[in-house]
Amino acid sequence: MLQRLFSFKGGVKPETRKTPSVQEPIGQAPLPARLVVPLHQSIGGVPNPLVEVGDRVLKGQAIGGADGWVSAAAHAPTSGTVLAIEDHIAAHPSGLPTLSVVIEPDGRDQWIARTPVDHRSLPPERVREMLRDAGVVGLGGAVFPSHAKLTAAEAVPVDELVINGAECEPYMTCDDMLMRERGEEIIRGIAIFRDLLAARRVLIGIEDNKPAAVAAMQQAVQQLGEDYQVVAVPTRYPAGGAKQLIRVLTGKEVPASKRSTDLGVQCFNVATVYTAYRALAHGEPVISRIVTLTGNLEQPRNWEVRLGTPLRDLVALGKAKADTDRYLMGGPMMGFELPSLEAPVVKATNCIIAGSPTMFPANPPEMPCIRCGACADVCPHELQPFELYWFARARNFGKTQEYHIFDCIECGCCSYVCPSHIPLVQYFRFAKSEIWSREREKNAADAAKARFELRNAREEREQAEKAERLARAAAARAAEKKAAAAAAAAKVANAVAEADSAASAAPEAGPAATPSAATAVEETVSVTPVAPATAAEPETPAVSATPKAPTTPVAPAFDAEAVKKATIVAAMERARAQRAAVQPKNTEQLSFEQKRQLAAVDARRAALQAAESATAAAAPERVTRPEGPAE
Amino acid sequence: MMDFSTPPFLLLERSSVRRVMLQVMLALLPGIAVYAWLIGPIIIVQLVIATLAALAGEALMLKLRRKPLGLFLTDGSAIVTAWLIGLSFPPLAPWWLIVVGTLFAIVVAKHLYGGLGQNPFNPAMVAFAACIVSFPALMSQWPPLGFDVSFADQFQLIAGLVPRIDVMSGATPLDAMKTALKLGEGTVDVATLLATRDVFGAVAGRGWEWVAGGYLLGGLWMWQRKIITWQAPLGFLVGLSLLAAALWAWNPQQFASPLFHLFSGGAMLGAFFIVTDPVSGCTTPKGKLIFGLLAGLIAYIIRVFGGFPDGVAFSVLLMNLCVPLIDMYSQPPIFGLKNEK
């Protein structure tokens, strides 16, 4: 059956330069002397370390547990000993360090117990969890946790599952070689994703400059009797962008504001599918990946590399030529220059390119924009990059959003063709990060405002409560005085007969004050004025009052006192609890490193206290001494 | 703000401002060749004068603005402006008129607005407008092409060594037609005028129509090389012809045919080299079409009903004013959002 192809607008055709690295089959990179496995290798939550320094780990053992739903686990790439859990330079343009587990291999490469499962026998929820815990993420370079993409939209069935083998970046051939050599496993793995998404059709898109991969995949599909369609798509960068490939194969256009599943389509990279298959059918989590090592080298080739292998060890396999002056990670269109070869291979490391001044000449000087529109012609998202550039330059970030800056996928086509050699993508990244940081600032300000208002409200309420308490105390004192006066009056004039009205008024005043005061604390401040009123009222009748019995008014007064005290204590307790709840705890969002430091401090303190109590017990005469240093 | 080294690490080598400008100059060559064939090498002299003036003005302004001289002097943009001025001014205009026009274009219209890429108005058209307002007589003296006048005489004329005599200077065929129709007050009709072949040639002006053909050829080549898109030139030619066709159909005695208008005056030069200027023109596909159409309409109105010999310069300048507005309202829908709204 012939697949109708669509086309995306724009795109460029840089030289592909892929041939040198496909001459040899995928090689197995040797075990390095030391592996540095960053815990955070995917988009989303930073995994928490599950091992301690000195632990012995097995190959495939989880060393970092997924933190939250959008996160993926990290695993030991071989068996050995954990030497350290420390910050280590990462494969990132910033060169900033990230928490990594350093493992010294023991050379035995001993696996954990691997339990193959059939995804059809498990509930889909469980399969997604297993993928997360096996560390399956998008290996095309975006490293988004795959399980989080494996849920169809509620109302929209998934019509097409697109498997991305386009690999449009120049130089890069890791997916090409994977498809050629391990096509069958990819095809088997597709079933997992198809079943989880209940996809109706599966389309495998491969750029037509990889005929060997197309043939291998077609053969695998036939062998396994699947109805997947392997489609050769025209070679044009960025045909391998998920949105572009979806467009080419299905005609659907996914804007930045939507998920692809909202349009009934989802896309995965071939290498991701392969790792998902290994994870379920073989019980092997993601501990290695295929990396293209190419460029200015004597021996360009694809290697299967354990994650955590220092780049220096990997690069040594390619034998760099003398004039090599830098290394890029990723392709030349979207990749970045590695700040250091001490950084390790991670899940996002799809390609390492050795560069020389002749391969990547320095950019010509930047000229002013002449609005020629060449960038708009090649933009695959049909944006007006030069307009975005003018707005970004003018820091008119609102306008950049109006002109859809967040639909920019930073493919670099605009910079590639710009006759003025303007680094347009950098301007767009700048604008995006400015917008993000402004939003963060705004959110922080909003939160601070909310906290401030909450605090003001709390203080007002507490003041009101205090006023109420004082009023009630005053009322209680007044009642006491009145009772005493009444008692005295009763003693002096015991024989006064007309006590009917006064007798009925006095008990009324007592109990009436008590329940209203009790409820006042429970309810609102508006009750407060009532308390002084009720407290003042009894004064007048109290003078002329002549209670019938001297003992009866005293007992309720004592009771009222106790109830009031209890209420006050309860109210204070509540206020304290509320204050504790409202006040931010800075211990809640600690990084692993901070937690570790805190634990160390606590341990030291405990040890010190233990030592103190020990000395105190041994020398009771010097009890007071140790308190000095303790403070 | 920029990193030391940023993606993409590959750049399209054949893409540069200089290359764009060189290709525009190349596209002007057929028109220039026909021009020189018909009037003699004097037009080359004028182009050289304009080029030198433009480079001098550019260098002066770059120096004042503390910009790298080498980079910007060699980008070719000033030379393109100079050539457009040389081609749109009368070929036997005195040398100083060319120099004044060019300096005005480079210094005022270009650099005072911020230099390359920043000028809201087309510099060559600003020069034309400024000069035709300031020196209307000199700017209206167009020699009929194809008459044998020696290069020495022409040179003396532009150098100001001999007094300017009427034989050497007439009006453009376009201007001649307008004046004749106006003076004739209904007694003269277009057909009889066109019959005077030494002035009006085959369709629109003896010689001039061939120069226009040269521009058309160069323009089509630029379109084929994707230096320009079809929207602005086609819009301009359609806008011009539409009104011409309507009035011609209504009263063929008093209004010339669209063909006459397309091949006379600055129509072809304007369509392919002026309204296509990316800096001062619209940038969106729809915007370019609107820009071209309206510029064509206005050009027709000015050249037929106005007081100036041609209307291209003023219509383009008027439309330059509207560019931000047109661009804002003609933004094309983006990937994935075509069915929204």
Interface residues (C-beta under 8 A of the other chain):
Chain A: F8 K9 V12 P14 E15 P93 P170 K243 R247 E253 V254 P255 A256 S257 K258 R326 L328 G330 P332 M333 M334 G335 F336 E337 G355 F360 N363 P364 P365 M367 P368 C369 I370 R371 C372 G373 A374 A376 D377 P380 H381 E382 L383 Q384 F386 E387 Y403 H404 D407 G412 S415 Y416 V417 C418 P419 S420 H421 P423 V425 Q426 F430
Chain B: M1 M2 D3 F4 S5 T6 P7 P8 F9 L10 L11 L12 S15 S16 V17 R19 V20 P68 L71 F72 D75 S77 G115 L116 G117 Q118 K226 T229 P278 V279 T283 T284 D327 Q331 P332 P333 I334 F335 G336 L337 K338
